[in-house]
Every structure is written in C-alpha cells, then in structure tokens.
Amino acid sequence: MTTKEEIINKIIANKNRPHLNFSLKYKTEKFTNNLFYTLFDADACSTSNIEKLENDFKEIYKLACQNNDCSCKTIWNNFLIKLPVILENLHLDAQELVNNDPAAKTIEEVYLAYPGFYAIAIYRFSHELLLLNTPLIPRLMSEYAHGKTGTDIHPGATIGKSFFIDHATGTVIGETCIIKNHVKIYQGVTLGALQVAKNMKNTKRHPTVEDNVTIYANATILGGETTIGENTTIGGNVWLTKSVPKNSLVYHTTETKLKSKIKP
C-alpha cells in the first residue's frame, strides 16, 4: 500500500517538472489591473503609480525569466516610452465605440463598463510587451483579460486604429491575425486558423481584415491566406475559408418553412 509520504514525494517530483511559480500569474494580473487604472483613473497619481508599476514589473519579469536577465530595465523603459501612443490609440478605440454603438451614451461609459474596450486595452499593452521580447508576461495578461471579458485576443495579433468590439463575449482573434483600421466586430466572431499543426508556428495561420470591415455575430473566418477586402460587411453566422473582395456583402441565407399542420 502506498504511504502518504510516498504520495507527497511523487507530487513534489511532478511539481518540479516543469517548475511553476503561480505567484507570477497572480502578480501579473495585479500589474495588469494597476496599469489600466493608472492610465484611465482621473484620481490616480501618475508619478507614484508609474514608479509602483516599474517595481511590480521588475518582480514579475524576474519570476518569468528565472535567469536574472539584465534586459528588464531596457524593456520597461521602452514600454514606458510607448505608453502615450498606446493611450492615444485607446482613446480612438473608445471613440469608435461611442460613434457606432447607439447604446453608448458617453465615452466614460465605454471606459468603465465595456468589456470589449477592456479586452482591447489589455491587448494593446500585452502586444507592445511582446514586441519587446518580454517572456510569458504578455500571454498571462491576455489570458487575464480573456477570463474577465470572454474575449480572447492573442498578444501577437496586429490590430490597427479605431478598433471596435461590441458585446465582446466569445470573440477569438488568433496570433497571426492582421486587422487594419476602423474594423468593427461583434460577439462570437472567430478569426482563426484553418489548420493547427506545430510545424506551422512560424507561418501566418490567421486571416487579414482590411480597413472599414464589419463582421457580425458568430461569423467564423479561417486561414492565413484569407483576406477580407476593405469596406466589406460579413453577416452573422457566416463561415469563410476563402478571401472576399473589397466592397462585398457576405451573408448566411436562412430558409423558413410554414408548418403544414398546427397541433391544437
């Protein structure tokens, strides 16, 4: 019979393969929230909060690296330089929501209450950190936003200005997806890969969406060679694996039949 001590020893042996420190996950989530509030909360002291964020970043970077890489300060300084531009782009995203969603009464409502905007914000932060070759942290940030909003945007995706996600829940945007400017998408949209194989990790697997495209709820668009041309509207529940030319309207046709007999 296996003893309690033997069971514990087996658990310990497996825990070290690989070595995981879950404090990295929790501390990254805290850093992500504080970053969002520092940029948008009018009462937050930018000077003291930025200093706190830098210290928190050093801590999570050390946990993510495990090799005491000295590039942490360089990455943080480069990220800090980018923050004003990221903030400007987020203001454009928020304004796009106000301009196009009749339910949005004010831009403050978008900042405070729209999960799609929060998901976009965390994407823009994590994307910049990914470009700076930050290990693991960008992925943890995107998964935190995924859990909070139901929106899964890989930090490797490339997204242009004035991006709009309405309702947000169930939206998936893959790692190599390219989305250009003034694109609007709705809940349940998937911009995914047509094939999933490990040897394709350095291949463009996800679609390209050109300027001024609208994609309605639960549409699925797959494939790295698939391009949705500019000024196109993709209707709800559409399934696409091939490119669509610009100025197109693509929709799913439903069929309605009347019942021959109505039961009492």
Secondary structure as GFF3:
##gff-version 3
##sequence-region A 1 264
A	DSSP	alpha_helix	4	15	.	.	.	ID=ss1
A	DSSP	alpha_helix	23	40	.	.	.	ID=ss2
A	DSSP	alpha_helix	46	65	.	.	.	ID=ss3
A	DSSP	alpha_helix	72	100	.	.	.	ID=ss4
A	DSSP	alpha_helix	107	113	.	.	.	ID=ss5
A	DSSP	alpha_helix	115	131	.	.	.	ID=ss6
A	DSSP	alpha_helix	137	149	.	.	.	ID=ss7
A	DSSP	beta_strand	152	153	.	.	.	ID=ss8
A	DSSP	beta_strand	158	159	.	.	.	ID=ss9
A	DSSP	beta_strand	164	166	.	.	.	ID=ss10
A	DSSP	beta_strand	172	173	.	.	.	ID=ss11
A	DSSP	beta_strand	178	179	.	.	.	ID=ss12
A	DSSP	beta_strand	184	186	.	.	.	ID=ss13
A	DSSP	beta_strand	190	192	.	.	.	ID=ss14
A	DSSP	three_ten_helix	198	200	.	.	.	ID=ss15
A	DSSP	beta_strand	208	209	.	.	.	ID=ss16
A	DSSP	beta_strand	214	215	.	.	.	ID=ss17
A	DSSP	beta_strand	220	222	.	.	.	ID=ss18
A	DSSP	beta_strand	227	228	.	.	.	ID=ss19
A	DSSP	beta_strand	233	234	.	.	.	ID=ss20
A	DSSP	beta_strand	239	240	.	.	.	ID=ss21
A	DSSP	beta_strand	249	250	.	.	.	ID=ss22
###
